[in-house]
Amino acid sequence: MTEENKNRTSSSRQKFRLVLLILSFLLIPVTIFFISPIILMMGAAEGIITGSMIFYILLFFIALFAGRIWCGWLCPMGAWQEFWSPVIKRPVAAGWRDLVKYGITVLMLITIVASFIAAGRIKGIDFFYGTVGGISVSSLDVLQIVVMIFISILVIAFIFGKRGFCHVICPIAGIMIIGRVIADRAGWSALRLSVQNDTCTGCRTCQKECPMGLAVPEMVRNNQMENPDCILCARCADTCPEGVIGYSIRRK
């Protein structure tokens, strides 16, 4: 493949990702209750397996073979934060902030199990629980709540840095990271980023373009592209002038 064709492919891939993120964001009035952990826990309190619980289980299994690709390509919350990337350029500082989401995930899982136990048993499955005919935002009151949620996500991003909600708060991130860790420990082949670090020039374009603000040059230098907060969006691959980074399907 010629250099021109490589550049065209990279540009097309990111345009396609942007289209998917925009569509995902526009579909929020329909999908938000299927993504919401609150709806999941409300259903569990009644002994009901909701559409959101089924969705979370599906994301866990996706993570076994494709990591956090949902976060990078389809998540409306992630899309909302990326839309603000021209304004929010500061990366999330490494350290305790990245650990908070694990505590939130564990707390959510404990609450779900305890809720089903308190309900006595699993009483049924209601895929459209909380929605009206499959539509999540069915009234002005619900719309106001959803708007407040997305304002809160934006505030968190402004406080902590680029995609701060994904780094610090999001329980979906925690669930998908658990799936990824299991796949790595099991030695399963999965979608990953690969690197040819002998051609890296150290321009740091990858780090500037990474929506999660990861230290990509260090990852490249150490030939270690696996990172719990990598969302496999491939912006580092598609903006690298030397084509150092790419997708591959292999074991860790």
Secondary structure, DSSP 8 states (H G I E B T S, - for coil): --HHHHHHHHHHHHHHHHHHHHHHHHTHHHHHHHH-HHHHHHHHHTTEEEHHHHHHHHHHHHHHHHTTHHHHHT-HHHHHHHHTTTT------SSTHHHHHHHHHHHHHHHHHHHHHHHSS--EEETTTTSBTTBS--SHHHHHHHHHHHHHHHHHHHHH-TTHHHHHT-HHHHHHHHHHHHHHHHT--EEEEEE-GGG-----HHHHH-TT---HHHHHHTT----TT-----HHHHH-TT--EEEEEE--
